[in-house]
Amino acid sequence: MKRVFPILGVLTAILLSYALYQALVVAPTERTMGDVQRIFYYHVPSAWTAFILFFINFGASVFYLIKRRPAADIVALVTAEVGVVFCTVVLVTGPIWARPVWGIWWTWDMRLTSTLVLWLIYVSYLFLRRFSSSGETPLLAASLAVLGALCVPFVYFSIWFFRTQHPQPVMGGGGSIDPRMLHVLLINWLAFSCFAFLVCWSRYRLEKLQRDVDHAHALESLLAPRGSVR
Amino acid sequence: MNKIYYLFAAYAVTWIIHITYLWTIVHRYARLKREIEELKKPGV
């Protein structure tokens, strides 16, 4: 396993570089928006990756609620954290794209607002995990994650059910896309998914190690003679 | 502002966010490693 991680890391770096080259050089320039439309190759794959991570978080949380397996709790924590990072990218790159295209950084329309609410739900999930000292924290967090996951389909389908300024979905919606653009989009999504997987993997190992160290500290305090505990 | 700057800003910000997060993971690993070394010391 120790050898697999660096190999996958190098392969992901190559894939990300190739995806960047595709996005900046190979993808055709969009007629009305020009080069600024290329933000789409980072914005949309980041959103899809965040959604997938939040769904894995949902699955792991449900599994934890049923089976109470610590590994499921770690998977839930890790996917929420990495999902928030990707969702942050979505919330930052969106306005950078909107400013030159719409003339404004932000508008309180349904897609943008629901994405912000989704981000706030998962940030509050992470705050709960970080600052709650209750022994029931994983249970409370899992319950919050189940509620948070309900927001994900709402965010995705909000542009179908409400009038919004946001462009129509690339997949399954009313929008159409040049096949060359779709190809570049899918390459970028693959690259970001591989990157997210590696980050989740290393974060999982870190969390597991952290719990082992906490356990060792607890044992040390129990075994130490009275008065000698720091 | 030229539209191309928005494109570079978006790509740069994306990688700044990811690299910052990766840095926090590396930092936490280093701290844990120190803690493990402390735990391994005899008599502590």
Interface residues (C-beta under 8 A of the other chain):
Chain A: L20 G34 D35 V36 R38 I39 Y42 H43 S46 V82 V85 T88 V89 V92 T93 I96 W97 R99 P100 F195 V199 S202 R203 L206 L209 Q210 V213 A216 H217 E220
Chain B: M1 K3 I4 Y6 L7 A9 A10 Y11 V13 T14 I17 H18 Y21 L22 I25 R28 Y29 L32 E35 I36 L39
